[in-house]
Amino acid sequence: MGRDRATLGMLLGIPLVQIALFGGAIELAPHRLDIRIIASDTGYYTRLERLVAATGASVLLSRSSSGAAAQAALARGQALVVIDVDAHPAVVYLDATNPVLATQAELTIERVLGSISGPVEDEAPAFSVRRLYNPELRTPPFMVTGLIGVILTMSVVMMSALSVARERERGTLEGLLAAQVTPGELWMGKFAPYVLLGLVQAAFVLAVARFLFHIVPTGSVLLLGLSTLTFAIANVALGFLFSCIARVQMQAMQMTFFFFLPSSLLSGFMFPFAAMPRWAQLLAETLPLTHYLRIVRGLVLRGVDTAFVLAELVPIAVFAVCASIAALLVARRNIA
């Protein structure tokens, strides 16, 4: 083990990564609940803000004079709670995509609104809660849609990472080199099929979600296919990079697992992104799985618009380009 530095590094590195992530980055609930208030009357909102602050609750209010803008922020996942105080009685719109967060937010809202006096009346304000996107607070819609990205990350990265390492370990890589195969041709011939594999896997999970869990995409299926294609290319490019670096298949698997661990934990697949510290959020923004989960959950559960999808696709495409360039450079040095 002392001579196998890669294995020794994994044995020491993975526990350190787990301690850092679970101890310093992973939280089960945000420390503060951000609430957007739809209020046309500034004075009304100011008094409400003062009354909420007097309760001592960990709540941050922000005002939106436009109901359409607040609803758009809710659909994009930029807000968890929107309260329309212009309506009588007040209406609380709750993003119930994540049932755990939605339940915690609903309890906080009931406690806060039930403990303050109305801005005009002396009695507690009447309000009604409307759960959106997952009104029954079911867990499968949230988990199954996230599994699409997790399965693609694990399988596509690992399978493509083992490809060149397997050829090198079996001694058949020399045959490819004797045929004067360029790194670009090697990428297209050996790794393009894994992109197709990723699309097939995503389609299979969506079919299972539709017929077994009755989860029907509410957004554009075409945008979902384009996003999945870009995400699969990014994962294959990363796997190609790992495969060119690794000398044997075990090293390729170790690098895959070392990438998969923080990617799955920081992406928001199980733990809320908003609850993580700022440094963890910045690290998660560099991972393609973080952006793909926002896209797939937005399209399947909330029906987000094209602008939102394209904005989240840009980081995935940048990651794919950078990983492809790095893989080709390593391939020219280690293979060609």
Residue pairs with C-beta under 8 A, 6 or more apart in sequence:
1 7
1 8
1 11
2 8
6 250
6 251
6 254
7 250
7 254
10 254
10 257
10 258
13 258
14 257
14 258
14 261
17 258
17 261
17 262
18 261
21 261
21 262
21 265
21 266
21 280
22 265
24 277
24 280
25 265
25 266
25 276
25 277
25 279
25 280
26 265
26 271
26 276
27 271
27 272
27 275
27 276
28 100
28 271
28 272
28 275
29 100
29 101
29 104
29 272
29 275
30 101
30 272
30 274
30 275
31 58
31 275
32 58
32 59
32 60
33 57
33 58
33 59
33 60
33 80
33 81
33 105
33 108
33 109
34 59
34 60
34 62
34 79
34 80
34 81
34 274
35 59
35 60
35 61
35 62
35 79
35 80
35 81
35 82
35 83
35 109
36 61
36 62
36 63
36 64
36 70
36 73
36 74
36 79
36 81
36 82
36 83
37 45
37 48
37 61
37 62
37 63
37 64
37 82
37 83
37 85
38 64
38 65
38 66
38 67
38 70
38 82
38 83
38 84
38 85
38 86
39 45
39 48
39 63
39 64
39 65
39 85
39 86
40 65
40 86
41 86
42 63
44 85
44 119
44 120
45 61
45 63
45 85
47 119
48 61
48 85
48 116
48 119
49 61
51 116
51 117
51 119
52 59
52 61
52 112
52 116
54 116
55 112
55 115
55 116
57 108
57 111
57 112
59 108
59 112
64 70
64 73
64 82
67 84
67 86
70 79
70 82
70 84
70 93
71 82
71 93
73 79
73 82
74 80
74 82
74 93
74 95
74 132
75 298
75 302
75 303
75 304
75 305
76 298
76 302
76 304
76 308
77 95
77 97
77 294
77 297
77 298
77 302
77 304
79 95
80 94
80 95
80 101
80 102
80 105
80 274
81 92
81 93
81 94
81 95
81 105
81 109
82 92
82 93
83 90
83 91
83 92
83 93
83 109
83 127
84 90
84 91
84 92
84 93
85 119
89 125
89 126
89 127
89 128
90 113
90 125
90 126
90 127
90 128
91 127
91 128
91 130
92 109
92 113
92 127
92 128
92 129
92 130
93 130
93 132
94 102
94 105
94 106
94 109
94 129
94 130
94 131
94 132
95 102
95 132
95 133
95 302
96 102
96 131
96 132
96 133
96 134
96 135
96 137
97 133
97 134
97 141
97 142
97 297
97 301
97 302
98 142
98 272
99 134
99 137
99 138
99 139
99 142
100 272
101 272
102 131
102 134
102 137
103 137
106 129
106 131
109 127
109 129
110 129
113 124
113 125
113 127
114 124
115 124
116 124
116 125
117 123
117 124
117 125
118 124
118 125
119 125
131 137
132 302
133 301
133 302
134 141
134 142
134 301
140 209
140 213
140 215
141 213
141 215
141 300
141 301
142 297
142 301
144 205
144 208
144 209
144 213
144 215
145 209
145 215
145 293
145 296
145 297
145 300
145 301
146 268
146 269
146 270
146 293
146 296
146 297
147 205
148 201
148 202
148 205
148 206
148 228
148 296
149 231
149 267
149 269
149 289
149 292
149 293
149 296
150 264
150 269
150 289
151 201
151 205
152 198
152 201
152 202
152 228
152 231
152 232
152 235
152 292
153 235
153 260
153 263
153 264
153 288
153 289
154 256
154 260
155 197
155 198
155 201
156 194
156 195
156 197
156 198
156 201
156 232
156 235
156 236
156 239
157 235
157 236
157 238
157 239
157 242
157 256
157 259
157 260
158 239
158 252
158 253
158 256
159 194
159 197
159 239
160 191
160 194
160 235
160 236
160 238
160 239
160 240
160 242
160 243
161 238
161 239
161 240
161 242
161 243
161 246
161 252
161 253
161 255
161 256
162 243
162 249
162 252
162 253
163 190
163 191
163 194
163 239
163 240
163 243
164 173
164 186
164 190
164 240
164 243
164 244
164 246
164 331
164 335
165 243
165 246
165 247
165 248
165 249
165 251
165 252
166 249
167 173
167 176
168 247
168 248
169 248
169 249
173 335
176 186
177 335
177 336
181 189
182 336
183 327
183 328
183 331
183 332
183 335
183 336
184 328
186 331
186 335
187 240
187 324
187 327
187 328
187 331
191 236
191 237
191 239
191 240
192 236
194 232
194 236
194 239
195 229
195 232
195 233
195 236
197 232
198 228
198 229
198 231
198 232
198 235
198 236
199 225
199 228
199 229
199 232
202 228
202 232
206 217
206 300
209 215
209 300
210 216
215 300
215 301
217 224
217 299
217 300
218 299
218 300
218 301
218 302
218 303
219 298
219 299
219 300
219 302
219 303
219 304
220 299
220 306
220 309
223 295
223 299
223 306
223 309
224 295
224 296
224 299
224 300
226 313
227 292
227 295
227 296
227 299
227 309
227 312
227 313
227 316
228 292
228 296
230 313
230 316
230 317
230 320
231 288
231 289
231 292
231 316
233 320
234 288
234 316
234 317
234 319
234 320
234 323
235 288
237 320
237 323
237 324
237 327
238 259
238 319
238 323
238 327
239 256
240 323
240 324
240 327
240 331
241 323
241 326
241 327
241 330
242 252
242 255
242 256
242 259
243 252
244 327
244 330
244 331
244 334
244 335
245 251
245 255
245 330
245 334
246 252
246 255
262 283
262 287
263 287
263 289
264 270
264 289
265 271
266 276
266 280
266 283
266 284
266 287
266 290
267 273
267 284
267 287
267 289
267 290
267 293
268 284
268 290
268 293
268 294
269 289
269 293
273 281
273 284
273 290
276 284
284 290
285 291
285 315
286 315
286 319
287 319
288 315
288 316
288 319
288 320
291 312
291 313
291 315
291 316
292 312
292 316
294 312
295 304
295 308
295 309
295 312
295 313
298 304
298 308
298 309
298 312
299 309
